[in-house]
Amino acid sequence: MAKAKRKFVCQQCGSVSGRWQGQCDDCGEWNSIVEEAAETVFSARHDLQTGGRALTLVGLDSNVELPARTGTGIAEFDRALGGGIVPGSATLIGGDPGIGKSTLLLQAAARIASRGLSVAYISGEEAADQVRLRAQRLGLGNAPVQLASATSVRDILTTLGEGEPPALLVIDSIQTMHSDLIEGAPGTVSQVRASSQELIRFAKQRGTALILVGHVTKDGSIAGPRVLEHMVDTVLSFEGERSHQYRILRAIKNRFGGTDEIGVFAMVAEGLEEVANPSALFLTHRDENVTGATVFPALEGTRPVLVEIQALVVRLSSGATPRRAVVGWDSGRLAMILAVLEARCGLSFSTCEVYLNVAGGYRLSDPAADLAVAAALMSALSERPVPADVVLFGEIALSGEIRPVAHSPLRLREAAKLGFNRAYVPAAAADGVKGISVSGYRALSQLVDQMLGRG
């Protein structure tokens, strides 16, 4: 048997090299490379075409009863999951510290257990009494959830394998788990990968729905090897600012549903509350005299969410370089909108500082927000308010053309339901819906002329 080779693994990206170095060549991180024990290398070559166990192949059209989803009792959580938890599935949920991951999963576990299903909650970060204390604060002290504090994967699987497997197993968190099959401290790439493989194998074989809590790095990605996200069936991201009340649960990967749905929650003293009308979180009360504020009907999956876009333009008297500050939107797209307003519409922002903010801490990636942003900038520059009963959406091309966007009727119906009377939209989407008056524009210059009273 050949001698085991030394290997050095980056704890950020999982890259493997044969020697230690200060900076990882793949991800560029410093001081992230750690030596780990390598697998034993066999000099003999084995034939993998014989000696294995024959598999039973099943056709796609086989008449087999498919597993039914299990609802968590939290509608917003089920929405992000695609309708509920699938038995035997593995779900990874990540988010910033203190964002509410453990609170959400404890609430979901309590509701599932209250319906008579067995639920096991394993915490590697808190003692069982600490979890019970938190459950009492949330009003869940009487829920029949089985608690344990452990970090050894062998101990966890031995305990769960003795009797009937639980319907739901929550591991909080995967970075604290340790497998004695390999060397390394908990949280290293090899330990996270090995622990996840054993837990997922148990879930697939016994039909237990597995939920793993994952830590995140400073840039918001889930810590550990990237292969962890490939191993699980669903990856959820719990987003939001701790200084803000709202939380958004977003699906990044989902083998059993779409990745375009979100769940919206509000953090209160009793835990996380579902928000049936997310638009109420992101709209502020304003009157006709507010300049630089517009309302945009964003779309998250099949759910429209009305958000307020705020702009502030400050004219500079000196020759200082004007500043551009953006919160909640792409700064590169703001630069493009400003260039189109100058080149195609005759507005000058070269001597002005521009500040753009999406109210409520919401983050926009929808290109349909271009028209609402442009109108907010025009309003702030000219100090002419946009009417409070108007919503705007449309994508702006470099030529100044206003291009149509997807799901216009859905956006308009949500705006009409919330009391908005008018909408400024692309000309191709000018077919309105009942309850709201629609004005269509082919070019951004037409809207600028109307707002500024030019011709």
Residue, then its C-alpha position, 0 to 999 in steps of 0.5 A: m500500500a502506497k504512502a498517503k500523500r499530503k494535501f492542503v485544502c482551501q476552507q473557502c472554496g475547497s480547492v486542493s493543492g499539494r503544498w501550502q501557500g498563503q493565498c488560494d489560487d482559485c478564490g484569492e483568499w488569504n490564510s485559508i489553506v489547511e492541511e488535511a489527511a488524504e485518502t489512502v492511495f492503492s497502487a493496484r487498479h480494480d475493475l469496477q465492472t464486476g463485484g457490485r450489487a445489481l440495481t433495480l431500474v424503474g421507468l419514469d412512467s412506472n405506476v408508483e405512489l409518489p411521496a406527498r408533501t408535508g406542509t409546515g403550517i407556515a404558508e410563506f415557508d411552504r411557498a418558498l419550498g414549492g408547496g411543502i417539505v418532501p419526505g426524504s429531501a435535504t434542504l439547506i438554509g443559510g443566512d446572516p447571524g441573528i437573522g432568524k434561521s433557528t427561530l423559523l425552523l423551531q416554529a416550523a418544527a413545532r407546528i409539524a410536531s403538533r400535527g402528530l408527526s415525529v420531529a427531531y431538532i439537533s442543535g450543535e450550537e446550543a444546549a437543549d435547555q437553551v432551545r427550550l428556553r427560546a421555545q417558551r419565549l416563542g410560545l412553543g413550550n408545549a410542542p412535542v419536539q424531540l431535542a438534543s444537543a450533539t455534534s457527533v454524526r455517529d451519535i446522531l445517526t445511531t440514536l435516530g436509527e434505533g426506532e422509527p425515523p422522524a418525519l423531520l430532522v433539523i440540524d443546527s448547524i452543519q458547520t458544527m457537525h463532526s464525523d470520526l471517519i476522517e480527521g479535521a476540526p468541525g467546520t472544515v471543508s472535509q468535515v462539512r462534506a463528510s457530515s453532510q453525506e452521512l446525514i443526507r444518506f440517512a434521509k434518503q434511505r429512511g424517508t426523513a425530511l432533512i433541514l440543514v442550517g448553514h453559516v454564511t461568509k462575509d460576502g453572503s455565500i454559504a460557508g464550506p465547500r461549494v459541493l454542499e449546495h450540489m448535494v442537497d435538493t433545496v437551497l434557501s437564503f434567509e435575507g434581510e437587515r437585522s435593523h429592519q423588521y422584514r425578512i425574505l426567504r428566497a429559494i436559490k435551488n429547488r429540485f421539487g419546485g421553482t426558484d422564483e418564489i419568496g416568503v416574507f416574514a416580519m420579526v416581532a417579539e413572539g418570533l417570525e410572523e407571516v406577511a400576507n401583504p408584503s407591499a405594506l412593508f415597503l410603501t411609506h405614507r406620502d402626499e403630493n408634495v414629496t419629490g423624488a419618490t415613485v412606486f414600482p410594482a416589483l415581481e418576485g416569482t408570481r407575487p407582485v410587491l410594490v416598493e417605493i424608490q426614493a431619489l435625491v439630487v443635490r446641485l454642487s456649487s464647486g468643481a468637486t466630483p459629484r457622488r453617486a450613492v445607491v442602496g438596494w439597486d445596481s450602481g451600474r444600472l443607475a449610471m446607465i439611466l443617468a447617461v440616457l437621461e442626459a444623452r436622449c432627454g436633455l437633462s444634466f446631472s453632471t454637476c449634481e450628486v445623486y442618491l438613490n434608495v429603495a425603501g424598507g431595505y428591499r433589494l431590486s434586480d428587476p430591469a422593469a424598475d428602470l422607468a420608476v428610477a428615471a421618473a424619481l431622478m427627474s422629479a428630484l432634479s426638477e422638484r416636481p413631484v410624481p402624483a401619489d396615485v401613479v405606479l411606473f414600470g418599464e425597461i429603458a434601452l440605451s436608445g431611450e426606448i421604453r421596452p415592455v416587461a413580463h407580467s404587466p397585467l399582474r403588476l397592474r392588478e396588484a397596484a389597483k388592489l392597493g388603491f393606485n389609480r394610474a400607471y405609466v408603462p411601455a406602450a406595448a403594455a398599454d392594455g390596462v386592467k379594470g380599476i386603473s388607468v394606463s398611459g403608454y410611452r414609447a420613449l423616455s423623452q415622452l415621459v420627460d416632456q410630460m412631467l416637465g411640461r415641455g411641448 
